[in-house]
Amino acid sequence: MLGPIGMQELIIIFVIALIVFGPRKLPQLGKSLGKSIAEFKRASNELRSTLEEEIRVEETRREIMEPIESIGREAKALVEKAEKEAEASLAEPEPAPAGVGETEAPEQPEQKV
């Protein structure tokens, strides 16, 4: 019926409680025990539902944040790549246009011999 406690054990417990507490206090004790058990069940159910809600919130946060974080990482990598390319292009000398930078020798007057 109640697992390891049988009907005979329950009768013995009831008789001992009747002797110890008396017939007047026994109904009050039963009522307060019932209220205590109900309060404990209510508190444990509330705790369980709160924990389940927190787990759902955390899973939802992960589902939302993972794509955002991956996009952020990709953007950061692209920015770093663009910065490296810009630095490399600035470090390389650009080829000068034709005729620029060439020095011409001044013309010497022709000497007649």
NUDO-353781 format. One record per residue: x, y, z of N, C-alpha, C in turn; residue number from 0; residue in one letter. Coordinates in pm, 1 decimal. Layout:
REM NUDO-353781
MIZA        nu        nv        nw       cau       cav       caw        cu        cv        cw    i  aa
MIZA         X         Y         Z         X         Y         Z         X         Y         Z  NUM   a
...
REM end
This chain:
REM NUDO-353781
MIZA        nu        nv        nw       cau       cav       caw        cu        cv        cw    i  aa
MIZA      82.9    -118.3       0.0       0.0       0.0       0.0      87.4     124.7       0.0    0   m
MIZA     172.5     143.0      98.7     259.1     259.6     107.7     405.6     220.7      98.9    1   l
MIZA     435.2     120.6      23.6     573.3      78.0      11.2     612.3     -13.5     125.3    2   g
MIZA     723.7      18.1     191.3     770.4     -71.3     297.6     684.5     -64.9     424.7    3   p
MIZA     598.4      36.7     438.5     512.5      46.4     558.5     378.9     -19.4     526.6    4   i
MIZA     344.6    -121.2     602.8     219.0    -193.5     581.8     109.6    -140.4     673.6    5   g
MIZA      -6.4    -206.0     666.2    -121.4    -163.9     745.9     -94.7    -185.1     894.7    6   m
MIZA     -28.7    -289.1     933.2      -2.0    -315.0    1074.6      89.5    -207.4    1133.1    7   q
MIZA     190.0    -165.9    1057.6     281.0     -61.9    1105.5     207.7      70.9    1124.7    8   e
MIZA     117.2     101.5    1031.6      39.3     226.1    1043.5     -48.9     224.7    1168.2    9   l
MIZA    -110.2     111.7    1197.8    -195.1     100.7    1316.9    -111.4     119.8    1442.9   10   i
MIZA       7.8      60.5    1446.4      96.0      74.4    1562.7     137.6     220.8    1580.3   11   i
MIZA     173.8     288.6    1468.5     213.1     430.2    1475.9      96.3     514.7    1525.4   12   i
MIZA     -24.4     486.1    1476.4    -142.7     561.3    1518.7    -170.4     542.6    1667.3   13   f
MIZA    -159.5     421.0    1716.7    -184.1     392.7    1858.8     -80.6     463.9    1944.9   14   v
MIZA      45.7     461.2    1907.3     150.1     529.5    1984.9     124.8     680.4    1985.8   15   i
MIZA      88.1     736.7    1870.1      59.0     879.8    1863.0     -61.3     913.3    1949.6   16   a
MIZA    -163.2     828.1    1952.0    -282.0     851.2    2034.8    -245.9     851.2    2182.1   17   l
MIZA    -156.3     760.8    2222.6    -115.2     753.7    2362.0     -30.4     875.0    2399.0   18   i
MIZA      64.0     913.6    2312.5     155.8    1022.2    2344.8      84.5    1157.8    2343.3   19   v
MIZA       6.5    1183.2    2241.0     -53.1    1316.4    2226.6    -195.3    1326.0    2279.9   20   f
MIZA    -263.3    1218.5    2293.8    -399.0    1221.2    2345.2    -499.9    1239.9    2233.3   21   g
MIZA    -625.9    1204.3    2262.6    -728.4    1211.0    2158.1    -765.6    1355.3    2118.2   22   p
MIZA    -743.9    1451.9    2201.4    -780.1    1590.7    2168.5    -678.1    1656.5    2075.2   23   r
MIZA    -553.6    1627.1    2095.0    -448.5    1691.3    2014.5    -422.5    1619.7    1882.7   24   k
MIZA    -463.2    1493.5    1872.2    -432.6    1415.4    1752.7    -492.8    1476.0    1624.3   25   l
MIZA    -619.6    1521.5    1624.3    -672.1    1582.5    1502.1    -596.7    1711.5    1463.4   26   p
MIZA    -557.1    1790.3    1562.6    -480.8    1912.9    1534.6    -344.4    1878.3    1474.6   27   q
MIZA    -278.6    1775.4    1530.2    -150.3    1732.3    1476.7    -163.8    1681.1    1332.9   28   l
MIZA    -267.9    1605.4    1307.5    -291.4    1554.5    1172.1    -314.9    1667.7    1073.9   29   g
MIZA    -393.2    1767.2    1117.9    -421.8    1881.7    1032.1    -294.3    1961.0    1003.2   30   k
MIZA    -214.5    1988.3    1106.1     -90.8    2064.8    1085.2      10.6    1985.0    1002.6   31   s
MIZA      14.1    1851.9    1021.5     102.0    1768.0     941.6      59.3    1771.0     794.8   32   l
MIZA     -70.4    1763.6     770.2    -121.5    1770.6     633.3     -89.2    1904.2     567.6   33   g
MIZA    -104.9    2014.3     644.0     -71.2    2146.5     590.5      77.9    2156.9     559.3   34   k
MIZA     159.5    2100.9     648.3     304.7    2105.6     626.8     344.9    2028.1     502.0   35   s
MIZA     285.4    1911.9     484.5     316.6    1831.5     365.1     270.3    1903.4     239.1   36   i
MIZA     151.1    1962.7     242.9     100.1    2036.6     126.3     189.8    2156.3      94.7   37   a
MIZA     234.1    2227.2     198.1     323.9    2342.7     178.1     457.0    2297.4     118.4   38   e
MIZA     508.8    2186.3     166.1     634.8    2134.0     111.3     619.4    2096.0     -36.2   39   f
MIZA     508.6    2029.5     -70.4     485.3    1992.6    -210.2     473.0    2117.2    -297.8   40   k
MIZA     400.8    2217.1    -250.0     383.3    2340.5    -326.1     517.1    2410.0    -347.7   41   r
MIZA     600.5    2416.5    -244.2     731.8    2481.2    -255.4     822.8    2404.0    -350.4   42   a
MIZA     820.6    2270.8    -342.4     906.0    2191.9    -431.4     859.7    2203.4    -576.3   43   s
MIZA     728.6    2207.2    -600.2     677.7    2227.0    -736.6     714.2    2365.4    -789.4   44   n
MIZA     706.5    2465.1    -704.4     743.6    2600.6    -745.5     893.0    2608.6    -779.1   45   e
MIZA     974.4    2546.0    -698.2    1118.2    2543.6    -724.8    1147.7    2472.3    -856.6   46   l
MIZA    1082.6    2360.4    -878.6    1102.8    2284.9   -1003.2    1062.0    2369.2   -1124.6   47   r
MIZA     946.5    2434.4   -1116.4     901.6    2515.1   -1230.5     993.6    2635.1   -1253.3   48   s
MIZA    1045.0    2694.1   -1146.0    1138.2    2805.5   -1160.1    1267.1    2760.2   -1227.6   49   t
MIZA    1318.8    2645.9   -1186.9    1441.2    2592.5   -1248.6    1419.2    2559.3   -1396.2   50   l
MIZA    1305.2    2499.3   -1428.2    1275.7    2467.7   -1568.0    1264.7    2594.4   -1651.8   51   e
MIZA    1202.2    2697.9   -1596.8    1189.9    2825.4   -1668.2    1326.8    2888.0   -1691.6   52   e
MIZA    1413.8    2883.2   -1591.4    1548.9    2937.7   -1607.7    1626.9    2861.2   -1714.3   53   e
MIZA    1609.2    2730.4   -1719.3    1676.5    2649.8   -1820.9    1626.6    2688.3   -1959.5   54   i
MIZA    1494.3    2706.7   -1973.8    1438.8    2747.2   -2103.9    1490.0    2884.5   -2145.1   55   r
MIZA    1498.5    2977.1   -2050.3    1548.0    3110.9   -2080.9    1693.8    3104.0   -2127.0   56   v
MIZA    1775.4    3023.9   -2058.1    1916.9    3011.3   -2095.4    1933.0    2948.4   -2233.3   57   e
MIZA    1851.7    2846.9   -2264.0    1858.5    2784.7   -2396.5    1817.5    2883.4   -2505.1   58   e
MIZA    1714.6    2961.9   -2478.8    1670.1    3062.4   -2575.6    1777.3    3167.6   -2595.9   59   t
MIZA    1842.1    3209.7   -2488.0    1948.6    3309.4   -2498.1    2063.0    3255.4   -2583.8   60   r
MIZA    2097.7    3129.5   -2561.9    2204.1    3068.1   -2643.0    2165.9    3063.1   -2789.5   61   r
MIZA    2041.2    3023.3   -2817.4    1995.6    3014.9   -2955.9    2001.1    3151.1   -3024.2   62   e
MIZA    1974.5    3256.4   -2949.2    1976.0    3390.8   -3006.4    2118.6    3443.0   -3018.2   63   i
MIZA    2200.2    3420.2   -2916.7    2333.3    3480.5   -2912.2    2435.4    3410.1   -3000.1   64   m
MIZA    2423.6    3280.9   -3022.8    2522.8    3209.3   -3103.4    2536.1    3266.7   -3244.3   65   e
MIZA    2424.9    3289.2   -3317.6    2441.0    3349.4   -3451.1    2498.7    3490.3   -3445.5   66   p
MIZA    2458.2    3566.5   -3346.5    2508.6    3703.7   -3334.6    2658.7    3701.9   -3307.6   67   i
MIZA    2701.8    3615.4   -3218.2    2844.4    3606.7   -3186.8    2925.3    3558.4   -3306.4   68   e
MIZA    2870.6    3463.6   -3383.6    2944.4    3415.6   -3500.5    2954.4    3524.9   -3606.6   69   s
MIZA    2849.5    3603.1   -3624.3    2855.1    3714.9   -3718.7    2958.5    3817.0   -3672.7   70   i
MIZA    2962.9    3841.6   -3542.6    3062.5    3934.3   -3488.1    3204.2    3886.3   -3512.3   71   g
MIZA    3227.5    3755.4   -3493.1    3361.5    3700.3   -3517.9    3398.3    3712.7   -3665.4   72   r
MIZA    3302.6    3683.5   -3753.1    3329.4    3693.8   -3896.3    3359.7    3838.3   -3935.7   73   e
MIZA    3282.4    3931.5   -3880.9    3304.7    4072.8   -3912.0    3442.0    4117.4   -3863.4   74   a
MIZA    3480.4    4073.8   -3744.7    3610.7    4110.1   -3690.8    3722.7    4055.1   -3778.5   75   k
MIZA    3706.0    3931.2   -3823.7    3807.4    3870.9   -3910.8    3817.4    3947.0   -4043.4   76   a
MIZA    3702.8    3988.1   -4098.4    3704.7    4063.1   -4224.1    3771.2    4199.2   -4206.6   77   l
MIZA    3744.7    4264.3   -4093.2    3807.5    4394.1   -4066.9    3958.5    4377.7   -4054.4   78   v
MIZA    4002.5    4276.2   -3983.3    4146.7    4252.3   -3968.5    4210.6    4222.9   -4103.9   79   e
MIZA    4142.1    4144.8   -4187.0    4194.6    4112.8   -4319.7    4206.0    4240.2   -4403.8   80   k
MIZA    4104.0    4325.5   -4397.8    4106.6    4449.5   -4475.4    4218.4    4541.8   -4426.2   81   a
MIZA    4239.4    4546.8   -4294.1    4347.2    4629.9   -4239.2    4483.2    4579.3   -4286.9   82   e
MIZA    4503.6    4447.4   -4288.1    4630.5    4391.8   -4333.8    4653.5    4422.1   -4481.9   83   k
MIZA    4547.3    4408.9   -4559.8    4560.2    4439.1   -4702.9    4591.4    4586.5   -4725.0   84   e
MIZA    4531.2    4673.0   -4647.1    4556.4    4816.2   -4660.3    4700.8    4847.9   -4621.0   85   a
MIZA    4748.1    4788.4   -4514.4    4887.0    4810.0   -4472.4    4984.2    4758.1   -4578.1   86   e
MIZA    4953.0    4643.7   -4637.4    5040.7    4586.0   -4739.3    5043.9    4674.4   -4863.4   87   a
MIZA    4930.2    4730.8   -4901.1    4928.3    4814.9   -5020.6    4999.5    4947.2   -4995.2   88   s
MIZA    4997.6    4995.3   -4871.3    5069.3    5118.3   -4839.2    5220.0    5094.0   -4830.7   89   l
MIZA    5259.6    4976.7   -4793.0    5401.2    4946.0   -4777.3    5468.8    4925.8   -4912.6   90   a
MIZA    5397.3    4877.1   -5011.3    5455.5    4855.0   -5143.5    5461.9    4988.5   -5218.2   91   e
MIZA    5576.7    5022.5   -5278.1    5582.7    5146.4   -5355.5    5504.3    5128.4   -5483.9   92   p
MIZA    5430.4    5231.5   -5516.7    5351.7    5225.0   -5639.2    5443.9    5251.7   -5757.2   93   e
MIZA    5423.6    5184.7   -5868.0    5508.7    5212.3   -5985.1    5481.9    5353.8   -6034.7   94   p
MIZA    5591.1    5425.1   -6062.7    5578.7    5563.9   -6107.8    5535.3    5565.4   -6254.0   95   a
MIZA    5456.6    5664.3   -6292.3    5417.2    5675.1   -6432.3    5539.6    5703.6   -6518.9   96   p
MIZA    5531.1    5668.1   -6645.6    5644.0    5684.5   -6737.1    5682.3    5831.1   -6746.9   97   a
MIZA    5812.0    5857.7   -6743.2    5863.3    5993.5   -6756.6    5874.6    6065.7   -6624.2   98   g
MIZA    5811.7    6018.6   -6521.5    5819.4    6086.1   -6392.8    5937.7    6028.7   -6318.2   99   v
MIZA    6017.1    6114.8   -6263.4    6130.5    6071.3   -6185.5    6255.4    6050.1   -6269.3  100   g
MIZA    6245.8    6053.9   -6400.9    6364.6    6038.8   -6483.7    6428.8    6175.8   -6496.8  101   e
MIZA    6556.4    6179.0   -6480.3    6626.1    6307.5   -6494.6    6687.2    6314.7   -6633.7  102   t
MIZA    6667.0    6426.3   -6693.6    6723.5    6446.3   -6827.2    6849.8    6530.1   -6813.5  103   e
MIZA    6948.1    6495.6   -6891.3    7072.7    6574.0   -6890.2    7049.0    6704.7   -6964.2  104   a
MIZA    7099.7    6812.3   -6907.2    7078.0    6940.5   -6978.4    7152.0    6937.7   -7110.4  105   p
MIZA    7091.3    7000.6   -7203.6    7152.3    7002.3   -7337.9    7276.4    7088.1   -7335.7  106   e
MIZA    7379.1    7035.8   -7395.2    7504.6    7108.7   -7405.0    7507.5    7178.0   -7544.8  107   q
MIZA    7550.6    7298.4   -7549.0    7560.8    7362.0   -7681.4    7665.3    7289.9   -7765.3  108   p
MIZA    7635.3    7281.7   -7885.0    7727.8    7214.2   -7975.0    7852.3    7299.3   -7994.4  109   e
MIZA    7961.6    7236.8   -7989.5    8087.5    7309.7   -8012.2    8134.2    7285.3   -8155.5  110   q
MIZA    8179.3    7391.5   -8216.0    8227.0    7377.5   -8353.0    8374.7    7358.8   -8350.4  111   k
MIZA    8418.6    7272.3   -8421.5    8559.8    7244.7   -8426.9    8615.5    7286.1   -8556.1  112   v
REM end
